[in-house]
Amino acid sequence: MEKIRWGILATGWIAEQLAEAINSQPDAVCLAVGSRTQQSADKFGEQWDISRRYPTYEALAADPDVEVIYIATPHNLHYDNMKLCLNAG
């Protein structure tokens, strides 16, 4: 069975909850994380065994192997983050 490849946009508390949930599913994998800095993406990636770590949300959205992106930013930022992801394809 092929796993659903997830990306997580942002690295806060809710992103940690999602990473834990995805990692517990046999049919899903956290493939990538995007953050505002490389340091934050690397720290989150190390903690949750995520191999692709991007220093921008744009770079995450452009990853052609990511099938689903969870937007883990504060609610007031969701609209702009969603547009970014949709425009990236």
Buried (B, 14 or more C-beta within 10 A) or exposed (E): EEEBBBBBBBBBEBBBEBBEEBBEEEEBBBBBBBBEEEEBBBBBBEEBEBEBBBBBBEBBBBBEEBBEBBBBBEEEBEEEBBEBBEEBE
